[in-house]
Amino acid sequence: MTSLGVDGFLNVIKPPGITSFDVIRLLRKRWPKLKMGHSGTLDMPACGVVVIALGSATKFLSYLPSNKEYVFEVIFGLETDTYDVWGNVIKETPMNVEESHLKQSLPNLVGRIKQGVPPFSSKREKGKRFYELAQENPASVPQREAEVEIYNLELLNFTHGAYPKARLWMSCSAGTYVRSLARELGKLLGGTACAGFIVRVRSGPFSLESAQTINEINEGKEKLIPVEEALSEYPVVIIGDRYLSSFFNGHPFPSSSVSEVGSLLRLKDRRGNFLGLARVCGKALLKAEKICK
């Protein structure tokens, strides 16, 4: 397949040890000149779903559902500089963790919470990533907090020992730091903890079960997901032919939609062609938000 007319999303399995941008770099072997983007970073040691937009689909990246799901491991009694098991150990103290106490602590981390941003992260400060600052001088990394929302947090498995391990499933908002949550859980239980493995099992409508490897895609076996399918959570409204010019020129036009002002809708013409997204800008009035061209 040539790059001409390649528009849509790829649901890619990022292996551990590379960055989200590395996924794009590797896919350029297939499409050297095609515009690409990703829906959000995934830590280098982590693996799982990364959504890649191709061609005009890059315009719709910010409109994809942003909720994430992870399965991850928490190792109690270990504190590292990266908040995960791959960093340098700062503190190593065996902990006595009871499974019942752990379960009782999980609701304290559900809801809107503030997290400390890990020093080894991709957050930028004055043009540099935190991990770049940390590599130069750990003390130079500023302390920052991120407000996120944890929708659900469940214990899947627990292993006793001097350094107990818990396997958890989490549903959360974009921007959530799994490593910070693991660390905070250790504090709640009177000690410390870090993350072990981290797997992103879902990003919006894209699940790990339907994801593809980079090799499969580069071998020409890609399953391209149309833009409209990826945006299926938005209600559909049909636009009459006489209002098409208003839509494409950015002018408000009437609609029978009863959605609240500010809502986003998928727009189709009477022949069923997907035209893009429109926003409700007034009572029974729509205006183009993003045009699919």
C-alpha positions in Angstrom: 0.0 0.0 0.0 1.4 3.4 -0.9 1.0 6.4 1.4 -1.6 8.0 -1.0 -5.0 7.7 0.6 -3.7 6.1 3.8 -5.9 7.7 6.5 -7.0 6.1 9.8 -5.7 4.7 13.0 -3.5 1.7 13.9 -3.8 -0.1 17.2 -0.2 -1.1 17.9 1.4 -3.1 20.7 4.4 -1.2 21.9 7.0 -3.6 23.2 9.0 -2.7 26.4 12.3 -0.9 25.9 11.2 1.7 23.2 9.4 5.0 23.4 6.0 5.8 21.7 7.8 7.9 19.2 10.1 4.9 18.4 6.9 3.1 17.3 6.4 5.9 14.7 10.0 5.7 13.7 9.8 2.0 13.1 6.6 2.3 11.1 8.2 4.8 8.8 9.9 1.8 7.2 6.5 1.2 5.7 5.4 4.7 5.0 8.5 7.0 4.9 6.7 10.2 4.0 3.3 9.7 5.6 2.2 12.1 8.4 1.9 10.2 11.7 1.2 10.9 15.3 0.4 9.0 18.5 -2.4 9.4 21.1 -0.1 9.6 24.2 3.2 8.5 25.5 3.7 5.1 27.2 6.8 4.7 29.5 9.7 3.0 27.9 9.7 -0.1 30.2 5.9 -0.4 29.8 4.2 -2.3 27.0 0.8 -2.4 25.4 -1.6 -0.3 23.4 -0.4 2.8 21.5 -2.7 4.4 19.0 -1.0 5.7 15.8 -2.8 8.1 13.5 -1.9 8.1 9.8 -2.5 10.8 7.3 -5.5 13.1 7.9 -6.5 11.0 10.9 -3.8 13.0 12.8 -6.2 15.9 12.9 -8.6 13.8 15.1 -6.1 12.5 17.7 -7.2 15.0 20.4 -10.8 13.9 19.9 -10.3 10.2 20.6 -11.7 9.0 24.0 -8.8 9.5 26.4 -9.6 6.9 29.1 -6.9 4.2 29.7 -6.8 0.8 31.3 -3.7 -0.9 32.8 -2.8 -4.2 34.3 0.3 -3.7 36.5 2.4 -5.1 39.3 3.2 -3.3 42.6 6.3 -4.5 44.5 6.2 -3.5 48.2 9.3 -2.7 50.2 11.3 -1.3 47.3 11.8 2.4 46.6 13.7 3.4 43.4 14.6 6.7 41.7 12.3 5.9 38.7 9.4 4.6 40.8 9.7 1.3 39.0 11.7 -1.9 39.4 14.1 -0.8 36.6 15.6 2.1 38.5 18.3 2.5 41.1 17.2 1.2 44.5 17.0 4.0 47.1 15.5 2.0 49.9 14.9 -1.7 50.5 12.8 -2.6 53.5 10.8 -5.8 53.8 7.1 -5.2 54.5 4.3 -7.2 56.1 1.3 -6.5 53.9 -2.0 -8.2 54.5 -4.3 -8.7 51.5 -7.3 -7.5 53.4 -5.6 -4.3 54.4 -4.5 -3.8 50.8 -8.0 -4.2 49.5 -9.3 -1.7 52.1 -6.7 0.9 50.9 -7.5 0.8 47.2 -10.7 3.0 47.5 -8.5 5.8 48.9 -6.8 6.1 45.5 -10.1 6.2 43.5 -11.6 9.5 42.2 -9.9 12.7 41.4 -6.4 12.7 43.0 -3.1 14.6 42.7 0.0 12.6 41.8 3.7 13.5 42.0 5.2 13.5 38.5 8.0 10.9 38.4 11.5 12.5 37.9 12.1 10.0 35.1 9.1 11.0 32.9 8.5 12.6 29.5 7.0 15.8 31.1 8.7 18.9 29.8 10.3 21.8 31.8 11.9 24.7 29.9 12.3 22.6 26.7 13.7 19.5 28.4 12.1 16.2 29.4 12.2 15.4 33.0 14.2 12.2 32.3 16.9 14.3 30.5 17.2 16.6 33.6 17.3 13.5 35.9 20.1 12.0 33.9 22.1 15.2 34.1 21.4 16.0 37.8 18.5 14.3 39.7 18.4 17.2 42.1 17.6 19.6 39.2 14.2 17.9 38.4 11.4 20.2 39.7 8.6 18.7 41.8 5.3 18.9 39.9 1.9 17.5 40.6 -0.7 16.2 38.1 -4.4 16.0 38.8 -5.9 12.8 37.4 -8.9 10.6 37.9 -8.9 7.0 38.8 -12.3 5.4 37.8 -11.7 1.9 39.1 -8.9 0.1 40.8 -9.1 -3.7 41.5 -6.8 -6.3 43.0 -6.3 -9.3 40.6 -3.7 -11.3 42.5 -1.6 -11.0 45.7 1.6 -12.8 46.6 2.9 -12.9 50.2 6.6 -12.6 51.1 9.3 -10.3 52.4 8.6 -8.1 49.4 4.9 -8.8 48.6 3.6 -8.3 45.1 0.1 -7.2 44.0 -1.3 -7.4 40.4 -3.9 -4.7 39.8 -6.2 -3.5 37.1 -6.9 0.2 36.7 -9.2 2.3 34.6 -8.2 6.0 34.6 -8.0 9.3 32.8 -5.2 10.2 30.4 -2.0 11.5 32.1 -2.2 9.1 35.0 1.2 7.9 36.2 1.0 4.2 37.1 4.4 4.3 38.8 3.3 7.2 41.0 0.2 5.3 42.0 2.3 2.2 42.9 4.5 4.4 45.1 1.5 6.1 46.8 0.0 2.7 47.5 3.1 1.7 49.4 2.9 4.9 51.5 -0.7 4.2 52.3 0.3 0.8 53.7 3.0 2.3 55.9 6.1 1.6 53.8 7.2 2.0 50.2 6.6 0.4 46.8 7.4 0.6 43.1 5.9 -0.6 39.9 6.9 -3.9 38.3 5.5 -4.7 34.9 3.1 -2.2 33.3 0.7 -3.2 30.5 -1.7 -0.7 28.9 -4.6 -3.0 27.9 -6.9 -0.3 26.5 -6.8 3.2 25.2 -10.3 4.6 24.5 -11.9 2.1 22.1 -8.6 0.4 21.3 -8.0 -2.9 23.2 -4.9 -5.1 23.5 -6.9 -8.1 22.2 -7.2 -6.4 18.8 -3.8 -4.7 18.7 -1.1 -5.6 16.2 2.7 -5.9 16.4 5.0 -3.5 14.5 6.3 -6.4 12.5 2.8 -7.4 11.3 2.1 -3.9 10.1 5.5 -3.5 8.4 4.8 -6.8 6.6 1.6 -5.3 5.0 -0.9 -6.9 7.4 -2.2 -3.7 8.9 -5.8 -3.3 10.0 -6.5 0.3 9.4 -9.3 1.7 11.6 -11.4 4.4 9.9 -11.6 7.8 11.6 -15.4 7.6 11.9 -15.2 4.2 13.6 -12.7 5.5 16.2 -15.0 8.4 16.9 -18.1 6.2 17.3 -18.9 7.5 20.8 -20.0 10.8 19.3 -23.7 10.9 18.2 -24.4 11.2 14.5 -26.3 14.0 12.8 -27.2 14.2 9.1 -26.6 17.5 7.3 -28.8 18.6 4.3 -27.0 19.3 1.1 -27.9 23.0 1.2 -25.9 23.5 4.4 -22.8 21.7 3.2 -21.1 25.0 2.0 -21.7 26.5 5.5 -20.1 23.5 7.2 -17.0 23.5 4.9 -16.6 27.3 5.2 -16.9 27.4 9.0 -20.3 29.1 9.2 -23.0 28.1 11.7 -25.9 26.1 10.2 -29.3 24.9 11.6 -29.8 21.3 12.8 -32.5 19.3 14.4 -30.0 18.1 17.0 -31.1 18.5 20.6 -27.7 18.0 22.1 -26.4 20.5 24.7 -24.4 23.5 23.7 -20.7 22.6 23.4 -21.4 18.9 22.5 -19.6 17.3 19.7 -21.3 15.4 16.9 -20.3 13.2 14.0 -21.5 14.8 10.8 -22.7 12.8 7.7 -24.2 13.9 4.5 -27.4 12.3 3.2 -25.4 9.7 1.3 -23.8 8.4 4.5 -20.4 9.9 3.9 -18.5 11.0 7.1 -17.7 14.7 6.9 -16.0 15.4 10.2 -17.0 16.7 13.7 -19.4 19.6 14.4 -19.9 21.4 17.7 -23.3 22.6 19.0 -22.8 26.4 19.2 -26.4 27.4 20.0 -30.0 26.2 20.1 -30.4 24.0 17.0 -27.1 25.5 15.6 -23.9 23.6 14.6 -20.5 24.7 13.4 -17.6 22.8 12.0 -15.1 21.6 14.6 -12.8 19.4 12.4 -13.3 18.6 8.8 -12.4 15.2 7.3 -10.6 15.9 4.1 
